[in-house]
């Protein structure tokens, strides 16, 4: 089981996977070329979701498809300092998909 964590520091955002730096692929970024972000839905959070999902799933195509669900169910809700596990990721991915309608 992997653990992903993030923090906003005076030097910028830091994201780790099992205590090692998780770096955005700025050359091949598909959502944002400015790096990771979280706490809302936008290019930076989508890039973070994508990179975490690629690391977690090992499948770039599946990761691309699941980015919106993972951003809505997890990344957009994260605070300044956060930690999520592989189990947490699977729970979000297995949760029922929202249709965008409110009750």
N, C-alpha and C positions, 0 to 999 in steps of 0.2 A: 504494500500500500504506500502510495506517495502522498506527501503533504506539500501543498502549495501555500505560500504566504506572501503578503505584500505590505508595504509601509510607505508612507509619504515622509521623506526626510528633507532636511535643508538642502541636500544635494540632488533632490528629485525623487522619483518613485523607484523603489527596489522591489523586484519580484523574485522569489526563491522557489526552487523545487528541491525538497529534501536538503535544505541548507546550501544548495549551490545556485548561483545566479541563473535565472531564466531570462535569456536575452531575446528581444524582438529581432526578427529577421528584417532589418531595415531595407536591405536590398531586394527582398522578395515579398515584402509586406503586401497584403492584399486589401487591408481595410484602412490602415493608417501608416504613414511614413514618419510619424513623430513619436512613436513609442506607445507604451502601455498607459492605460487609465482605467478607472473603475468608479462606481457610484452613480452612474447614469448610463444611458444608451447613446452611443456615438462611435466615431471611428476608433478612438483609442481603446475603449472597452471592448469593441468587437475584435480588435487585434489581439488583446489579452485573451479573450475567450478562445479565439482561433488557436493561438500558440499553446495554451493549456490543453485544449482538446486534442491537438496533434500529438502533444507529448503523452497525454493520457491514453488516447485511442490508437496511436500509431497509424492513422489513416487520414490523409489530408482531405480526401473527397468527403468522407463522412463528417469530418470536423467542419468543413465549409457549410454543409447542410444543417448542422446542429448549432451553429453560432447564434442565430436569433433566439432559440429556446434557452440556451445557456446564459446569454446576456440577460434576458428577461428574468429567468429563474434564479440567477446567482450574481453575476458580475455587476449588474446595475444596483444591487442591494448592498454591496460591500461598503464597509466603513473605511476610514483612513488606514487603519491597521487591521489586517484580516488573516485568516488561515482556513483553508478548506482541504479536505482529504479526498482520495480517490472514491471513497464511499459516498461522500457528499456529492461529488460530481455525478456518480451513477444515479443517485436519488433524484437529482434534478433532471437528468436525461430520461429517466423512467417515469417521471411525473406526467400526468395528462397535459397535453398541449393546450394552451389557451387559445381561444378563437378571437380575442380582441374585444369581445362583447362583455359588458358589465351587467351584473345582475341588478 
